[in-house]
Amino acid sequence: MKILVTGGAGFIGSAVVRLAVARGHEVVNLDALTYAANLENVAGAARSNLYSFEQADIRDRAALDRIFATHNPDAVMHLAAESHVDRSIDGPGEFIQTNVTGTFNMLEAARAHWTRAGKPEAFRFHHISTDEVFGTLGETGKFTEETPYAPNSPYSASKAASDHLVRAWAETYGLPVVMTNCSNNYGPYHFPEKLIPVVILNALHGRPIPVYGKGENVRDWLYVEDHADALLLVVAKGKLGRSYNIGGENEAKNIDIVRTICALLDEMRPDGAPHDRLITYVTDRPGHDLRYAIDPSRIREELGWRPSVTLEEGLRRTVRWYLDNEAWWRPLLERAGVGQRLGTKA
């Protein structure tokens, strides 16, 4: 299969690219190389003759048409997106342009390509989204594929809009689509503005570890390589028009994640111990969702997928990876906004 992966130099996209190439798929990596992208994430895959790269912005329809015509992909895996909630609070316009207008352009370019090719039955447009479109849960319950949409941040609202566009293009034009909504990802190559890499890197530098509110917010944590495995399964075997929720079955409070990372660093890098002395509670994010949790029954029962990495093992692997890969993360600390508290303009 030849797969066009958008956002393939980002965190989740690069995991998909690495795994797809390793499994023998041809991959076209389309990425605009904005602040959170890094071609080092796919350096190994790039050495394969199965890999090719196109620097382009999904807001540029002409570039998309050229790329479809040049590479003639069998499937699209659309991951390109602005994804940081705090940045969306400070600058929502970029999120609307990339996540909504960009997805519209991708759908139209894919539809034109599919139509020119005679509407092949095997073609797939796989839209990758987030559980944040469902809003927030109380202390009980889980998101299913039937949960009503109730986004609470500019980021989640823009992703919800993109999900609705994909559904509409399937219903109106017959475009063969599959969709997935995932829980919080973590693991190697995670850009250092999200919770887990922030905790690791601040602790290594002896800086305060910021915890929003009281750290009581609950997330379902999904190891990124497990997620990539699930995505490749869905694009190959998912039922047309179907959406699948992908979760790690690993719920944890943010403060417990932070304390676990500190304990791992105490073990692996004891010269800074105890690292939990650096935990600092800060003003909560505006509109901070209390709890996310995914019911992954559909993907388990229909496609036979389950996560393989426990939260304990995944956090250990992640901390070890950051300790061993300073050459990767050190230059990223100089990029715009990294290390600063964002999302306060509300």
N, C-alpha and C positions, 0 to 999 in steps of 0.2 A: 504494500500500500504506500502511495505517496501522500504525505500529510503536510498541509500548510499549517504551521503553528504560528499564531500571532502572539507577540509578547514572549517569544522564546528565549530572550536574554534576561528575563525577569526570574523571580524566585520559583514559582510553580511551573511556568513555561519552560524554564531550563531543565527542570527535573523531567518533564515530559519529553523534551528533545533528547536528553541523555538516554533515557530508557527506550524510546522509540528506535533510535539508531542502534542501540545495543541489541534490540530484537530484530534488526534487519529491515526496518522500514526506511524508505527514503523520506527525508525531512527537509522542508523549506522553512527556514526560520525568518519570519518577518518581524522586525522590531525597529522602532523609531530611535532607540538608544537614548531615552530620556534619563532623568537623574537616577532612577532605581535600577536601570538595566546595566548589565556587565557581561561582555563577551567572554570574560574569564570563566563564567559559569558553564559555558559549553565548549571550553577549549579542547577537551578530550574528544567530544563528538565531532568537532570541526575538522579533525584529522582524518575522518572517514570520507570516502567518496560517496557515501549516502547522504551527506549533509551539504546544504547550500544556504547562503545567507542573503537576505534582501533588506537593506536599510530603507524603511519607508514608514510613513505615518498613516494610520488607518483613517485619518480624516482626509486623506488625499485620494480621492476616488480614481483619478487617472493612473496613479501609481499602482493601485490595487488591480485595475483592469490589466495593466501591463504584466503584473506578476502572475495573475491567473493565466493569461495567454501564454506566457513564457514557460511556466512550469506544469500547467495542466494537472492540478492535484486531484486525487481521488476523494479526499476528505479535508475538511477545515476543522481545526481545533482552535477556537477563538478565546484566547486568554488575555489579550492585550487590554489593559485597563489601568486607570488611576485607582489606587486601592487603599490609601491611608486615610482613615477617618479624620484624624486631626488636621491633615492638610485640606481635606474637603470642607472643614469648618472655616478655615481661613480663606480658602479660594475655591468656592464651589464651581465657578465657571469652567475651569479646566476639566472637572469631572463630567460636567454635562457634555462638553465638546467631545471628549475622548470616549466616554462610556456610552453615551446616547447617540450622538452624531456618528462617531466612529463605528459603532455596531450597525447603524443604519447603512453606512457605506459598505461594510463587509457583507451584509445581507444582500444588498443590491448587486455588488460585484460577483458574489457567489451565485446569485440567481441568474445573472447574465451568462456566466460561465457554464452553469448547469444546463441552461436552455440551449446555448450554442452547441453543447456536446450531445444534444438529443435527449436530455433529461435521463441520464443513466440511473438505473435503479440502485446501484451500489454507492452513489455519491452520498456523503453525509456532511451536514453542517452541525458541529458540536459546539454549543455555547456553554462556557464554564462560568458559573456564577457563585454566589455566596449565600449562606444561611441568614445573613444580616437583613435580607429583603423581607424576612418574616417578622422582624421587630424583636420584641423581648418576651421572654417567658417569666412566669413566677417561679416559685420554688419547685413546682412539679410540672409534668408534661414534657413533650418533645415535639419538635417540628416534624411534620410529615410533608409529603408532596402535595397534600390538600390543604395545608395551613394557609389561611388568607395572608396576603401581603400587607405589611404594615411598617414600612421603613421609617427609621427615626433620625437618620443623618443624611446630609447631602450625598455622601458616598453610597449608602445603601439605597437611597431613592434613585440615584442614577443607574445602579445595577438593576433595580426593580424595573425601571423603564426599559432597559435593554432586554430583560427577560420577556417583557410584554411584546416588544417588537419581534423577537424571535418567534414567539407563539403566533403572532399575527401573520408573519410571512409564511409560516407553515400552513395555517388555515386558509389564507387568502390565495397564495400563489402555489401551494403544494410543495414548497421547498422541503426537502427531506432533512428534518432537524432532530437532534436529541439534545437534552439539556441536563446539566448537573448543578446542584447547589451544595457547596462544601462547608464544613466547619473550619475553625482556625487551623491553619497550617503552621508547621515549624520544622526546623531541620537545617541541614547544610545550605549555605549560600543565601541565607535569609538576610535581606537588606537591613542594616543596623538602624532602623527607626521603629521597629515593632518590639513588642514587650520582651520576648525571650532574648534576642540579641542585645537589646539595650541593657538588660540585667547583666548579662555575661560581660559585656565590654565595660560598663560602668564599674562593676565589681573588680575587674582586672586593673582598672586605672585608679582604684581607691576613691571613686566619686560617689556621691549620693545616688542610690537606686530609687527612682521615683515610682511610687505606687499611688494610683489614682484613688481618691476617697479612702475607704478602709480596706480596699483590696478584696471586697466580697463578691465582685462580679465573677460569674462562672462561665467558662467556655469549654467546648468539647474539642480536644486537641487531636489533630490528625497529622501524622508524620508525612512529610511531603513526598517521600518516595512511595509510600502506600497510596497516596492520592494519585500520583502519576500512573501507577499500576491500574487503579480503578478507572481513570479517564481513558486509557487505551482500551480497556475492556468495553466501556460504554460506546466508544466510537466504532468499535468493530461489531458489537453484538447487541447494543441497546435497541429497544423497539422504537420505531419511528414515531415522532410526536410525543414521546415519553420523557418525563423528567425523573431524575434519580437523585436522592439526597445521599451525600457521602460524608460519613462521620467517622471519627476515630474511636468512638465508644470509650472515651477517656475524659470525663468531666472533672474539672478541678477549678477551685477558686484561684484568682490571680495571685493572692498573697501566698497560697500554698505552692504555686509554681515558682514564685520568687524564692521562697525559703528552700525549696528543693534544689534549685540552681546554686544557691549559696552553699548548701551542704556539699554538693558535688565539687564546687570550687575549693572548699575547705579540704577535701580529700585530694584533689588533683593538683591544686596550686596552694599549698598550705601557708606559704609565706605571707599571704594576705588575710589569713583567717583571724577571727571569725568574720566572714563576709556579710553576715546578716546585720552587723552593726551599722552597715551603710543604708539600710532600708529607711526611706523617708516618705512619709505620707504627704501627698500634695492635693490641691484642689481638684475635684473630680472634673472629668470631661463633660461639657454640656450634652445633655441627652444620652448619657452613657447607658446602654442597654444592660439590664441586670444579669440576664442568663440566656445562653444559647445551648440547646441540646438537640441532637439529631436522632431520629428513628431511622436507621438504615435498613429496615426490613425489606424494602422493595429491591434494592440492589443485591442484597444477600439471597433473597428467595428466587429472583428472576435470573440473576447472572452469576450467583455463587461466590460473590466477593465479600471478604471480611478483612479488616485491617490486620496486619501481621506484627506490628510493632507496638508494644505496650508504652504507656507514657513514661514509666520509669526508665525503660531501655532507650526510648527515643531521646529523652532529655540527657541521658548519659552520653549517647552518641553525639548529640548536638554540642554539648559543652566540650567534649574531646575534639570535635572538628574545629571549633573556634580557637582552641588552644594550639592546635597544630597548623592553623592556616592564617596566621597574622598577616602574611604577605597579601592575602586576598582582602581582608577587611580594613587594614590600615589606610589605604588610599581613599576608601569610601567615607572615612570620617571627615574628609575635607569637603564633601559635597553639600550643596545648599540645604539647610534645614536640619542636617544630621547633628544630633547632640543638643538641639534646642527644643524647648517646650513649645509645641505648636497646638493649634486648636483652641486658642484662648480668645479669639476676636469676637466670639458670640457674647 
